[in-house]
Amino acid sequence: NSSNHRGRGLLKIGRTKAGVSSKNVLLGTRDHLDDERYDGYSDVEDEQGTTEAVTTSNINSKASRAARRNRRASTAVQMFIQQGNDGDGSNTNASGFGVNNHSSHSASGANAHVGKSKNNGDDPGSMSLDSLSNLKKLDNRPNASLAELLSAAEADVAMHTNLINPLESEQKRRERHSRQLEREVALRELKSQADHILAATSACTSGGMHLTEKLDYWERALQLHVEIDGGMNGGPVNIDALTLLAKLVDACNKENDLSTSLSEAYKMVTKLVQSTLSAAQDAEDEIIEAEAAYRIKLEAHSRFMQKISDDMDLLYARFRTDGSAAVKIGQQLEMAEAKRRQCENASVLIRRWWLMENLAEKDAMEGINVEDEVSGKIEAANCQLDPLFTQPENSLDAARALKALRNVVKSSTLNNVIESENGSTDNMNVESDVMLKTKRRFELTSKLIERISSALESRLLSSYLAVYNQGGTYDFSTKSDFKHGRLDWPTLRQLAEALYNFDNGRSLQNTYVNQVVVSRFPEFAKFSGPAIGTSTNRDANEESDDEFSVVDESEYDMDETRSKLSTLFHRVSEVCKAEFALIAHVFNFSEFSPVGGDKNQTNNLSSTSVETRPLQVARALLHRIISDSRGGLHTRIEELLFNIKGVSAFDIGSKKLDTFVVIHEKVSGLFMLLREAVERYLLVKKLHDKNASGMTSKASMASSALLHFLNSQEITLAKGQRKGYLNLELRLLHHECCSLLEKGGAELSKPASGSSNSFWSSRRQKNMNENASNDEYQAPRMEISNETFLEGGGCKLLLDSILKPSVLRQPLIYAAESLGRAQLMFGGGESGNLVDHETRSKAIISIYNQMCNFFGHSFIYPILGILKDILDVNPPSTNPDFGRGEDAQPHDLGVEGGFWLALERIHSAAKAFDRELWAEKKEGSSRVWELLAKTGNHSNLALARERRTIFFRELEERGEAAILKALEALSAHVQWIFVSGGEGNFWKSSQGGGPYAIPTGTSLQDSTSPAVKYLTRSLRDQFVQVQSALSPSSLSAFWTALSMRLYDILIARLLQHYQVSTVGAIMLSRDVESLRSVSMLAGSCHTHWDILRELLTLYMTPPDALKTILVGPDGELHSTKGLFHRAGQEQSLVFMSRRVDFRVKTNIGFKKSDWAVELLNDLGVKDPSDGNLKVALYSAAQRKVK
């Protein structure tokens, strides 16, 4: 065990010292290396004794010295570079390089170089300025190249190496390099034989191998662990140190072999540690030399870059100085050139003015046919005007010259001319001959200029129309062949450039727009003036080609109208696209040089007009096509709507309504295409221009104005259509709904003033009306006349006429169609729609409000009133016929089955109304809630929600009123059956005790009395119909109320008119049980029947046992076990007083029997039946309160 433990300590030394040292020294973590060495050797010292401790101490000393040497060398290099940068030779303490801190090889070498740095102690010394002497020599040569600097740096590196380690000769450096190469070769060989070594090491445990051979393989495996794995587990070779030791121990068969093996292993580890330290020391030396060389060469590069930076600063300063002077010179040259051009232009203008003066005088004397000469009717040889005005190729120069001359005339007044001629005139009222001549010459010249300008403009316009009317494909490629079906747009561009010198091109714009309308849209030009160069004669056949001429009502076809509109709008879209492309090329002529003039002449048109001119022309064209009052698209649509005919106003309205929707659909598509065409052909930014920023901002404003114009035209065109549509939609919806009721057999009439607002508060109606505009159609409120149904057939007639499912469903279909059309007209809340949310929501609310008014006040509410009036609460005057057997027809109890069926249909219609029109939270339904929610107008949504709530609340109130009337009728007929049937025909005693005063000994043949049997069968029949008509909650409330009414009727007759015998109590108990079972068909509160069942025991109990029944077996008045506690003392005594034997007849009248008096005295209570009996105190409602 001791030997084994020693082996582990040796391996720990090898792993820590050899592996970690070679790795961490190269990384520069020298402090960590010292700590690891010290910790490793301290562990071994405790286990191995003095010998091992001495060895590890020596190794630790060498490692510590190497680490300290590395730190001192690094600091010395930094001081070396800093000293070379400072260049200060006066600091004697910093002039020497302290080698004492790097003297790990020889103490004498350290003492020899302490020199001037004795006072620095342990701090690294400094080297003299001569250490960088080679680089410093080049400071005086500003033109030194990088190669020269690097050569000097190499010399300084050699000098620095000698200063760091002067005792290390070149031979030692070569030996160190040789050792590194040998180590690399050995390491590669070790890696290549790794598998063989591991296999041989594993085979050492088996016999047949000598101990020396085993130790050799174990040493190679240890080298793999240290050199390859770095002394750590989990390396590339993946050898565990403990595993190696275990294999070494297992390979020894004897104790002597184990001791020998461990001793040899110790030597191997020591040798490996020494080898590793030597390699680490060589690596440190290499790193120090490499670092020093890198820093010195980096200094050389820094000096070179600093020189370059200084040269660049000097060059930039010279550039700033010389460049500013050059810019000033260029600006002066530009100003001089501008003045030169201005003088040349003024000289040309003066010469042309003199020319016009001469021509004016000649015209005054001889006369010049200006119009014929300019138009080309007179040959050029015979023309008296200058060729500038008569030759077509000089048109652009002539137009510019005439514009300049007109500006002279416009800017100069006659007084200014006179004063310029004779500024020293003392009396301005006296005209001298010079003044008269000047005035006459100026007037003649100005008139001639105007005549020539007018003639030239007419010639250019005629030429423009001639080229445009020739037509051709709109091909804007750069090819110049315009003779084979292509429009000659470059010529149009030149003519347009010339024409824009006359009144800024207004005549050209008007002529071009009119020509487009006349040639492409003859139906729009019906009422407009003719374009220049076109004929105004249109024969009858041409007039009959109008697509929207008046047609007879029998010939009007919606599909044909839709097709015509589609064709027209498609033609407008295609023509506008083509003309936009033409406008973009023809009216944007800034890049063309003047025709026939000086190519250096500056174009007097501003850059702003260059970009905005095509947009202006496009806007004029769109205005003429869309909104011109003489025959634009808007006018033609109005004419189309006006020409719609029909057999009736309703037929005309239906056709107009469909036409509105079609027009709106087509108009929306048209303007979308027009906007796309504008953005594609006209909104082009000239990014190549240096002044693009200024041009772009102004062109952007013009572009925005054009798009805004399109939007405003669409809004203007659609706004009137939407307004007319909404009024017509509301009218037709009201008419269709009312016509549906009239066809169903109902008579509609206007209600009396104020009668229609009984359930619709005036405040809310005012708010709803304020939501609509003043011009919006307000449908009159109509009501169904009840006389027809009250006199005709009642509920059956209602069910067969206006309460048919088809009639109830049809108004909802009409309303759904109206909402769909409204969504098309006003949009569904999608982005990009030009209709504001307020207008859209108001249109939806208007339709919904009108449908609530119609479906409520005109339809459902009157029907509920008719159903209420049909019910008769007065029962028949004759006794009921109970019939014979179970097949007898049950009585309707005053409420016929059609009443409940009508309520069922009304209830279904109300749910369908909410489902089909409101449809809350149903995405994709396109109903009121979704359409209003998409608008985001919460106030209008809240207003519509309130209108919906009021509609259903009023419907519920009117329905409850009709149901309460039905409950009254049922109660009255139940009373009639009890009184006329039960008391009038059966078991009336001679004393008048009622149907339950049956004498003793009478046999009971029926389970219940005939009246109760008849009544329960009728009630069960009613329950089936009521159940189908009412909701579960309404059914429960209604049947509970009927149960209480039934109980009250029975109790009132029992306590006021009936007397009950013992035999009669049995029949009464059966009747109560039968009535209770009917009452329990629905509802949840029937406790009053349970109390009545207990009270009936008072009629079946002998007199001597009544006290126990009343107060319980204890006989105490306040006991909780008797009827006094469960039913109440007063109610129990009153019910007991209805016993047949409670009073007996005497000669003087009726008096209480003896047992009754004795029982009352024994209980100490009074008889509540002695006074006036209030039956209401014993009703089911009072029982429920208690």
C-alpha positions, 0 to 999 in steps of 0.5 A: 500500500505504501509503495502504491501511494508513493507511485500516485504521488510521483504521477501527480508530480509529473502531471502537474509539473510537466503538463501544466507547465508546458501549457500555462507558460505558453499562455503567459499565466506565470503566477498560476504556474508558480502556485501549481508547482508549489502545491504539487511539490508540497503534496509529495513532500508529505508522502515521500520524505526528505529526498523527494522534497529536496528534488521538488524544491529544486524543480520549484526553484527553477520554475519560479525563476523562469516565471520571474524572468518572463515577467521581467522580460515583458516589462523590459520590452515595454520600457525599451519601446517607451524609451525609444518613443520619448527620445530624451537623452537627459534622463540618465536613470532611464538610459540603461537597460536593466539586465539583472531582472533577466539573468536567469542564466548567469549572475555575473551577466546580471551584475555586469549590466546593472550599470546606471539602474541600481537605484531602481531596485527590482523594477526593470531598467531602461536602455539608452537612446542608442537602442533605437538608433537605426530608427532615430537616424531616419527621423531626419529623412522625411522621405524614408520608405517603408522598406528602409524603416523595416530594415532599420527595425530589423537592426534594432531587433538584433541590438535589442536581443543582445541587450536582453541576453548578452551571454547567450551566444548565437551557438546557444540560440541554434542549439535551442532551435535544434532542441525544439525541432527534435522535440517536435519530431519526437512528439510526432513519432509518439503520436504515430505509435500511440495505439501500439504503446497503449496495446503494449502497456495493456499487455504488460500484466500478462507474463512473457515480457521482461521487467525492463521492457515493461518499464520501457512501454510504461514510460512511453505511455506516461509520455503520451499522457503528459505530452498528448493529454497534457497530464489531464484526464479525458484528453485525445489519448484518454489515458488515466494516470491511476490506470497507468499506475495500476498497470505498473503495479499489476505488471510486478510479480514480486515485492522486489520488482515492485520496489524497482519499478516504482524507483524507475518510475520516479526517475522517469517522472523526474526526467520528464519534468526536467525535459518539460521545464527545459521546453518551457524555458526555450518557449519563453525565450522564443516568445520574449524575442518574438514580442520584442521584434513585433513591438519594434517593427510595429513602431516602424510602421507607426512612424511610417503611418504618422508621416503619411498622416502628416502629409495628408494633413498638409495636402488637405490644407493646401486643397482647402486654400486652393479649392476655395480660390478655384470656387470663387473664380468659377463663380465669377466666370459663371456670373460673367457668362450669365451677363454675356448671355444677358447682353446677347439676348438683349442685343438680339431682342433689340434687333428684332424690335427694330425689325418689327418696327420696320415691318410695322411701318411697311405694313402701315404704308403698303399692307402685309397679309400676315395671316397668309404669310404665316400660315404658308399660303404665300410662297416664301419668295413673296413673303415680306415678313422675316423667315423666322415667322414664316418657316415652320422649322423656325416655329420654336424660335419664333414663338420664343421671340414673340413671347419676349416682344410681347413681354416688352410691350406688356412691361412698357407703357406709352408714357415710359416710352415718351419719357425715354424719348424726351425726358426733358419736356417741360410741358407734358400736355403739348405733344411734340412731333417726336412724341407723336412719332414715337407713340405711333411707331410703338402702337403699330409695332405692338399691333403687328406683334399681336397679329403675328402671334395670333397667326403663328399660334393658329398655325401651330394649333392646326399643325398639332391637330393635324398630327394628332388626328393622323393617329397611330399606335402610342409607341414611345420607343426611341426609333424614329420611324413614324410612317408605319402606323405610329403616332408622331409624338416627337413632332407633337412635343416640339409643337407643344413646346412652341405653343406654351409660349402663348398664354402659357399653353391654355389654347393648346390645353383646351384644344387638346382636351376637346379633341380627345373628347370629340374623337374618343367620346362623341357622346360626351361632346353632344352639347360641347363646342366643336374642336378646331379642325373638326366638323359639327355636323352629325347625322341622324344615324350618329345621334341614334348611336347614343348609348343612353338614349331614352328607351321605352319601359318595356325595352329597359334591361338591367343587364344591358345597362350594366353592359353599357356602363361597363363598356363606357367606363372601360373605354374611359379608363383605357383612353385616359391611360393612353392619353396619360402616357402621351401627356407624359411624353409630349408635355415634358419637353425640358430635355429637348434643345430648341428647334432651329435656334441656338443650342446654348440658349437657355430654356426660359421655362422653369423646372417647376413647370416642367414637372407640373405641366403634364399634371395640369394637362391631365387634370384638365382632361379628367375634369372635361371627361368626368365633371364637365357640365356640357356633357361629362361623365357625371352629366351622362349618369344623371341623364341615364337615371332620368331616362329610366322608365317603368310601368309604375313608380315602384318599378322605376324606383327598383330599376334606379336602385339597381342602377345606383349600385351598378354605377357606384361599383363601376365608378369605384373601379374607374377611379381606382384605375385612373389613380393607378394610371396617374401614378404609373405614367405621370408621377415620375421623379427625375433623380438624375437632376442635381436640383431634384430636391426642390423639383421633387417637393413642388412636383410632389405638391402637384401630384398630391393635388392631382390625386386629391382632385381625383378623390374629390371628383369621386366623392362628388360623383358618388356623394350625390349618388349615395344620397339619392340611393339612400333615400330611394333605398329607404322608400323602396324598402318601406314600400316593399314591406308595406306591399307585402302586408297588403298582399297578405290581406292586411289594411294599413292606415296611419295611426292617430297623432301621438298613438305610435309613441306610447312605447318609444320615448320622444327623447330617444326618437329625437336622438334617432332622427337627429342622426339622420340628415335633414334631407333623409327620407323618413318613412311614415309609420303605418299600422295594421287595421284590426277590424278585418281580423276581429270581424273576419276570422280571428287567429285563424285568419291571422295565421293564414295571412300575415303570420305565414312564415313566408310573410314573416321572413320576407321583410328580413330578406328585403332588409338584408338586401338593403344592407348588402347594397348599402355596404357596396355603396358606402363600403364595409370599413376597408382601408382606402375607402373614401367614405367617412365612417360617420356617413357609413354608420348613419346609412346603416342606422337609417336602414336598421331604424326603419326596419325596427319601426316597420317590424315593430309598430307597423307589423308585430305590435299591431298583431299583438294588439289584435291577439289581445283584442281577440281574447274574450274574458267573459265566459258563456252564459250557459252551463258547460257541457262535460260530454261523455267519455274520454273522447269529449272535446276539451274546452279552449277555456277562452283561449283558442289554440291559434293564439298560442301558435300566433305567439310562437310565430311572433317569437320566432320572427323576433329571433329571426329579426335579431339574427338576420339583421343585428347578428352580434359578434358574427364575423363575415355576416355583413349585418348591422353589428359587424358593419357598425363595428368596422366603422369604429364609431362607438357612439353610433353603435351604442345608439343602434344597440339602444334602438335594438333594446327598445324594440325588444323591450316594447315587444316584450311589454306588448307580448306580456300584455297579451299573455296576461289577457290570456291568463285572465280569460283562462281564470274566468273560464275556470271560474265558470266551470267550477260555478256553472258546472260543478255547483249547478249540476252535481251533488247539490245538497238540500241544505245548499252545502255545495258539491262536497257536502255529500251525505254519509253512506253515498258511494263515489263512482268517479275518481274525481268530480266531473267538473274537475276532470273536464277542467284538468283535461282542458288545462292539459290541452292548453299546456301543450300549446302554451309550451310550444309558444313560450320560452322555458322561463316564460312558461314557468312564470305563466303556469305558476301564475295559472296555478295560483289563480286556480288555487285562489278560485277553488279556495274562494268557493270552498271558504265562501260557498262549500261545506265538506262532509267526510265523504265529500272530503275524499272527493275534494282530496281527489280533486285537489290532487288532480288540480295539483298534478296539472299545476305541477306541469311547469313552474317551480313554486307550488307549495300552496297545494301542499298546504291545502293537502294537509288542511284537507285532513281537517274534514276527514278527522273525527271531532275528538282527534281534531286537537291533535291535528291542530296543535300536535300530540303535546296539546300545546298551542305553540307546538311545532307539530300541528297545523297551527304551525305549518298552515297558520292558526287562523287559516286552520280554524277557517278551513275547519269551520267548513265542516258539515258538522261544525254548525247544526241547525236549530229552531232559531237558526244555525249554531256551533256544535258542542264539540266545536265550542268545547274545542275552541275553549280548550284551545283558548282561541276565537273562531275567525269565521264568526265575522266577515271572512276576507278570502284574499287573506288565504290566497296563494300569493299571501301564502307565498309571502308568509 
